[in-house]
Amino acid sequence: MWKKKRTELKAEAFTVRASMENAVVEPPAKTDVFQEQAYRPTAFRKHYDRRDLPIALDYGGRPNSIKWQVDIERIDYHHYLPLFFEGLRETAYPYETLACQGVYDMLDHGGQKILPVIPLLVQPIREALNTRNHRVVCTMLKVLQRLVMSADGAGEALVPYYRNILPMFNILKDKKSLNSEKGDNIGHLVGETLKVMEQQGGQDAFIHIKYMIPTYQSCIRN
C-alpha cells in the first residue's frame, strides 16, 4: 500500500511546534562574543570635520603629536572630555590620534575638574569596550588606567559605575589574542587595569569588582 510521504516541519527549540511528531528542531544560531561590532560614526569625528574642536595635528612636532589652539586648562571639561572619550572608538587617521592624545592631555592637566565629569564618561567607555575591536579595547583599557590616577578621588568616583563597564572585562579577561600593531595582549591588559582600579578605588573597589568578576583575586588583600 502506498504511503504518503511525511512532510517535515522545521521548528525552533523550546516551542510548541518542536513537540509535534513531524518536527525537525533547528539548532540555535551560533554566536561569537568576540565578534567586532559594526562601526558607527562618532560625534567626535563630526565635530572635527566641522572644525568645532580646538585641536590640530602638529606637523612640526614629534610624530602623532597635536597642538591645542586654546589654553587646555581653560576648556570646558564637561563638554570636551566626554566628546574626546567617544572619539576613542575611532581607528582612522587623524581622528584616532587626535582623540587619544587629546584625552591624555586633558587627563594630565584636568586635576579636580575631572571628577564631576566622570559620570559622563561611563557611556563612551562602555561603548568602546563593546566594540570588541582589539585596537579600541586596548586603547580604552590604557586610558582607564590613566583616568583613575588622574586626580585624587578619581578612582573612587568610578566605583559606582563598575557594573556598567565591567561586564565586558569579564568576557575579555581570558582572551589571549594580540593587537598585531602594538603587541598588546587584551587578557593581560584587563588584569592589569583591574589591579589599578582596585588600588585607586578605595575600600569598596574590591567588593564591586568581585561581584562583577567572581574569579578576580585581590592584589591588595592577603
C-alpha positions as CSV (number, residue, x, y, z in Angstrom):
1,M,0.0,0.0,0.0
2,W,1.3,3.4,-1.0
3,K,2.2,5.6,2.0
4,K,2.0,9.4,1.9
5,K,5.4,10.9,2.5
6,R,5.6,12.7,5.8
7,T,6.3,16.4,5.5
8,E,9.0,17.7,7.8
9,L,8.2,20.8,9.9
10,K,11.1,23.0,10.8
11,A,10.7,24.4,14.3
12,E,12.7,26.4,16.8
13,A,13.8,24.7,20.0
14,F,11.5,25.0,23.1
15,T,8.5,26.0,21.1
16,V,5.1,24.2,20.8
17,R,5.9,23.3,17.2
18,A,9.1,21.5,18.4
19,S,6.9,18.9,20.2
20,M,5.0,17.9,17.1
21,E,5.6,14.4,15.6
22,N,7.0,15.6,12.3
23,A,9.0,18.5,13.7
24,V,12.7,18.9,12.9
25,V,14.2,21.1,15.5
26,E,16.8,23.6,14.2
27,P,19.9,24.3,16.2
28,P,20.3,27.8,17.7
29,A,22.3,30.3,15.7
30,K,26.0,30.4,16.5
31,T,27.2,33.5,18.3
32,D,30.7,34.9,18.8
33,V,31.1,37.0,21.9
34,F,34.4,38.3,20.5
35,Q,33.0,39.4,17.1
36,E,33.6,43.0,16.4
37,Q,30.6,45.3,16.3
38,A,29.7,47.4,13.3
39,Y,31.4,50.8,13.2
40,R,29.2,53.8,14.0
41,P,30.5,57.4,13.2
42,T,31.3,59.3,16.4
43,A,30.2,62.8,17.4
44,F,34.0,63.5,17.8
45,R,34.5,62.9,14.1
46,K,31.6,65.1,13.1
47,H,32.8,67.9,15.3
48,Y,36.4,67.7,14.0
49,D,35.2,67.7,10.4
50,R,33.2,70.8,11.1
51,R,36.3,72.4,12.7
52,D,34.5,72.7,16.0
53,L,37.4,71.3,18.1
54,P,40.2,73.4,19.4
55,I,42.9,71.0,18.3
56,A,45.0,70.3,15.2
57,L,47.8,67.9,14.2
58,D,51.2,69.3,15.0
59,Y,53.2,68.6,11.8
60,G,56.2,70.4,13.1
61,G,56.5,68.4,16.3
62,R,57.1,64.7,17.2
63,P,55.1,62.0,15.3
64,N,51.4,61.8,16.3
65,S,51.6,65.0,18.3
66,I,48.8,67.5,18.5
67,K,48.6,71.2,19.4
68,W,45.8,73.0,21.3
69,Q,44.5,76.2,19.8
70,V,43.3,77.4,23.2
71,D,44.7,77.1,26.8
72,I,43.9,73.5,27.7
73,E,43.3,74.4,31.4
74,R,40.6,76.8,30.3
75,I,38.5,74.5,28.2
76,D,35.1,73.2,29.2
77,Y,35.8,69.7,30.5
78,H,32.1,68.9,30.8
79,H,31.8,69.4,27.1
80,Y,35.1,68.2,25.6
81,L,36.2,65.3,27.8
82,P,33.2,63.1,27.1
83,L,33.4,64.1,23.4
84,F,37.1,63.0,23.2
85,F,36.3,59.8,25.1
86,E,33.8,59.0,22.4
87,G,36.4,59.6,19.8
88,L,38.5,56.7,21.3
89,R,36.3,54.4,19.2
90,E,37.9,55.8,16.1
91,T,40.5,53.8,14.3
92,A,41.1,56.0,11.2
93,Y,43.7,58.7,10.9
94,P,43.7,61.5,12.1
95,Y,40.7,61.0,14.4
96,E,42.3,58.2,16.4
97,T,45.5,60.2,17.0
98,L,43.6,63.4,17.9
99,A,41.1,61.7,20.3
100,C,43.7,59.6,22.1
101,Q,46.3,62.3,22.6
102,G,43.6,64.8,23.4
103,V,42.3,62.6,26.2
104,Y,45.7,62.1,27.7
105,D,46.4,65.8,27.6
106,M,43.2,66.6,29.4
107,L,43.7,63.9,32.0
108,D,47.2,65.2,32.6
109,H,46.0,68.8,33.1
110,G,42.5,68.4,34.4
111,G,43.0,67.7,38.1
112,Q,39.9,68.1,40.2
113,K,37.9,69.3,37.1
114,I,37.8,65.6,36.0
115,L,35.8,64.3,39.0
116,P,32.4,65.9,38.2
117,V,32.7,64.7,34.6
118,I,33.3,61.0,35.4
119,P,29.6,60.1,35.2
120,L,29.5,61.4,31.6
121,L,32.4,59.2,30.7
122,V,30.7,55.9,31.6
123,Q,28.7,55.6,28.3
124,P,31.6,56.2,25.9
125,I,33.8,53.9,28.0
126,R,31.2,51.2,27.7
127,E,30.6,51.7,24.0
128,A,34.4,51.5,23.3
129,L,34.7,48.2,25.2
130,N,31.6,46.8,23.5
131,T,33.1,47.3,20.0
132,R,35.3,44.2,20.7
133,N,37.8,45.8,18.4
134,H,41.2,44.8,19.7
135,R,42.8,48.2,19.0
136,V,39.9,50.2,20.5
137,V,39.6,48.0,23.6
138,C,43.4,48.1,24.3
139,T,43.4,51.9,24.0
140,M,40.4,52.3,26.3
141,L,42.0,50.0,28.9
142,K,45.1,52.1,29.0
143,V,43.0,55.3,29.2
144,L,41.1,53.8,32.1
145,Q,44.3,53.3,34.0
146,R,45.3,56.9,33.4
147,L,41.8,58.1,34.3
148,V,41.7,56.5,37.8
149,M,45.2,58.0,38.6
150,S,44.5,61.4,37.0
151,A,43.2,63.1,40.2
152,D,42.7,62.4,43.9
153,G,39.4,60.6,44.2
154,A,39.0,59.7,40.5
155,G,39.4,56.0,41.2
156,E,36.8,56.1,43.9
157,A,34.4,58.2,41.8
158,L,34.4,55.4,39.2
159,V,33.5,52.6,41.6
160,P,29.7,53.1,41.5
161,Y,29.8,52.6,37.7
162,Y,31.7,49.3,37.7
163,R,28.5,47.4,36.9
164,N,28.2,49.4,33.7
165,I,31.8,48.8,32.4
166,L,33.0,45.5,33.9
167,P,30.7,43.1,32.1
168,M,32.9,43.3,29.1
169,F,36.0,42.8,31.3
170,N,34.5,39.5,32.3
171,I,34.2,38.4,28.7
172,L,37.7,39.6,27.7
173,K,39.8,38.7,30.7
174,D,40.8,35.3,29.4
175,K,41.3,36.3,25.8
176,K,44.8,35.8,24.6
177,S,44.7,37.5,21.2
178,L,47.2,40.2,20.5
179,N,46.9,43.6,18.9
180,S,49.1,43.0,15.9
181,E,50.4,46.5,15.7
182,K,51.4,47.1,19.3
183,G,51.7,43.6,20.7
184,D,49.1,44.2,23.4
185,N,47.5,41.2,25.0
186,I,43.9,42.0,25.8
187,G,43.6,39.5,28.6
188,H,46.8,40.8,30.3
189,L,45.6,44.4,29.9
190,V,42.3,43.6,31.5
191,G,44.0,42.1,34.6
192,E,46.4,45.0,34.8
193,T,43.6,47.5,34.6
194,L,41.6,45.7,37.3
195,K,44.5,45.9,39.6
196,V,45.0,49.6,39.1
197,M,41.2,50.1,39.6
198,E,41.3,48.2,42.9
199,Q,44.4,50.1,44.1
200,Q,42.9,53.5,43.2
201,G,39.2,52.7,44.0
202,G,39.3,52.8,47.8
203,Q,38.0,50.2,50.3
204,D,34.9,49.3,48.3
205,A,36.6,48.7,45.0
206,F,37.4,45.0,45.5
207,I,33.9,44.1,46.6
208,H,32.4,45.7,43.5
209,I,35.0,44.1,41.2
210,K,34.5,40.7,42.8
211,Y,30.7,41.0,42.4
212,M,31.1,41.5,38.6
213,I,34.1,39.2,38.1
214,P,33.9,36.3,40.7
215,T,37.3,34.9,39.6
216,Y,39.2,38.1,40.4
217,Q,41.8,37.8,43.1
218,S,42.7,40.9,45.1
219,C,46.2,42.5,44.6
220,I,45.9,44.2,48.0
221,R,44.2,41.8,50.4
222,N,46.0,38.8,51.8
